[in-house]
């Protein structure tokens, strides 16, 4: 419009490569290599999840206080490169938290349950949409206590710790995806939000790109 001024701003952003740990695990062959039927199932499940996470809700449902979904020992670290039976597999896209079987698992923030699943690798799981391209995921549950479409609050129990799917012991796999990138979920607990800032306003570390090769998701005891 006439009389308005246009301001151009430029910033220099330093991008550094993150150094992730390497985990070498020895597992039974059937926990690593899939037969044709299992591989077809895995591919269908991956397509289902990909389609879900491509949807971005326009409403902001979360608030600035994030909650750790379960208290326990961290047994699988975000971003770690996994070598299973001598073969490189996908980097770990979340955090594994070891806890006793049946321990309550709570939502990390307000949102809506978009999908509950029982998948070959992740087992029983819950996907929560927090809005604006922000999702959290909870896998290997023994029980799911919510259903698709449920509104949940931060700290609300949504399931129980289990060892479903390809897991070697009871634990929770906690994952987060923000605007298409997997990020370290524990980074959310330390974000210095002010005046309603959103996760998109803060820099989070993302995991290295994954390959198309399926992997098991074991918990180290």
C-alpha positions, 0 to 999 in steps of 0.5 A, a space after each residue: 500500500 502507498 506509504 508503507 515501508 518494506 524492511 529486509 532483514 538478513 541473518 547468518 546461521 551457523 550449521 554444525 554437524 551433530 556427533 551421535 553415538 554408535 551403538 553395536 547390538 547383537 540380536 536374534 536374526 528374526 528381530 533384524 531381518 524380515 521375511 517377505 510377509 513381515 516386510 510387506 506389513 512393515 512397508 504398509 505401516 510406514 506408509 500409514 505413519 508417513 501419511 499421518 505425519 504429513 498432516 499439519 493441524 492449523 490450531 495450536 493445542 499445546 502450551 509451554 509446560 512439557 511433561 516427561 511421559 514416564 520416569 526411568 533410565 534412558 536406555 536408547 539415546 536419540 540420534 545414536 547410530 545403530 549397528 545391528 548384527 554388524 549391519 548399519 541400520 536407521 539412527 534412533 529417532 527417539 528416546 528409550 526409557 526403561 520402566 517396569 511393565 505396566 507403569 503409567 505413560 502420560 501425554 507430554 502436552 495437550 493435543 488430540 490422539 490422531 492414531 493408535 496402532 499395533 505395529 510390527 516394530 513399534 508395537 502398540 503405540 499412540 500418536 498425539 497431534 499437538 498442532 502446527 506440525 508438532 507430533 509426539 509418539 509413544 511406542 511398545 505399550 502394553 495397553 492403550 487407554 485412549 482412542 483415535 480422536 480423543 483430546 488429551 491434556 499434559 500429564 494425562 495417562 494414555 497407556 502403560 509401559 510394555 514390550 510389544 513389537 520388537 523390544 527386548 524388555 519393557 520400556 517406552 520409546 518416546 518420539 517427537 516430530 516437528 515440521 517434518 523432522 525428528 527431534 530430541 524429545 528431551 529438548 522440549 523439557 528445557 526450552 525457555 518459552 516466553 510469551 507463548 513462543 512455539 517450538 518452531 521458534 527454537 532450534 532443536 537438534 534433529 536426527 540424521 536421515 534414516 535409510 529405507 531399511 527396517 530396524 528393530 527397536 530394542 531396549 538395552 537392559 
